[in-house]
Amino acid sequence: MNIRDGNIFEAMRLVLPEHRELMAQIRRERAKRKRLVLTEERLEEMQYALSEAVREGRAVRVTVFSPKRDVVLVGRVSVRGRELRVRTIDGEKVVKLDDVIEIE
């Protein structure tokens, strides 16, 4: 029985243990979440929401990208260089602006 006949275990006997680990590592890398590419329009909307929140001192919801899952922070914000500082109930969190995927 060949591998094209549905017997996947036939081919697995030929794979060395080192290669199996490499194959598993490649699978894990492919499974990682990719960073979203934001459109110009979406970036402008986020910039507008951020500038309004800073000017008026309102709290905003900031969604931050991370490889495992997104992190949502709620609080007042300030901008310093390429960093966004979010003052939450738990204290101040510093986030890179490149990691921000949504501001509401």
Backbone hydrogen bonds, N-H to C=O, Kabsch-Sander energy under -0.5 kcal/mol:
donor,donor_aa,acceptor,acceptor_aa,energy
5,D,2,N,-1.2
6,G,3,I,-1.7
7,N,2,N,-1.2
8,I,6,G,-1.3
10,E,7,N,-0.8
11,A,7,N,-0.5
12,M,8,I,-1.1
13,R,9,F,-0.9
14,L,11,A,-1.4
15,V,12,M,-1.2
20,R,16,L,-2.0
21,E,17,P,-1.9
22,L,18,E,-1.8
23,M,19,H,-2.7
24,A,20,R,-2.4
25,Q,21,E,-2.3
26,I,22,L,-2.3
27,R,23,M,-2.1
28,R,24,A,-2.2
29,E,25,Q,-2.3
30,R,26,I,-2.2
31,A,27,R,-1.5
32,K,28,R,-0.8
32,K,29,E,-0.7
33,R,67,P,-1.0
38,L,36,L,-0.7
43,L,39,T,-2.4
44,E,40,E,-2.3
45,E,41,E,-2.1
46,M,42,R,-2.3
47,Q,43,L,-2.4
48,Y,44,E,-2.4
49,A,45,E,-2.4
50,L,46,M,-2.5
51,S,47,Q,-2.6
52,E,48,Y,-2.4
53,A,49,A,-2.1
54,V,50,L,-2.4
55,R,51,S,-2.5
56,E,52,E,-2.6
57,G,53,A,-1.3
58,R,53,A,-1.2
60,V,75,G,-2.7
62,V,60,V,-0.6
62,V,73,L,-3.4
63,T,61,R,-0.5
63,T,102,E,-2.9
64,V,62,V,-0.6
64,V,71,V,-3.5
65,F,99,D,-3.3
71,V,64,V,-2.7
73,L,62,V,-3.0
73,L,71,V,-0.5
75,G,60,V,-2.1
76,R,87,R,-1.3
77,V,58,R,-0.6
78,S,85,R,-1.7
80,R,83,E,-2.5
83,E,80,R,-1.7
84,L,95,V,-3.6
85,R,78,S,-3.2
85,R,83,E,-0.5
86,V,84,L,-0.6
86,V,93,K,-3.0
87,R,76,R,-3.1
87,R,85,R,-0.6
88,T,86,V,-0.9
88,T,91,G,-2.7
91,G,88,T,-1.0
93,K,86,V,-2.8
95,V,84,L,-2.7
97,L,82,R,-2.6
99,D,96,K,-1.3
100,V,96,K,-0.5
100,V,97,L,-0.9
101,I,63,T,-2.8
102,E,63,T,-1.3
104,E,61,R,-2.4
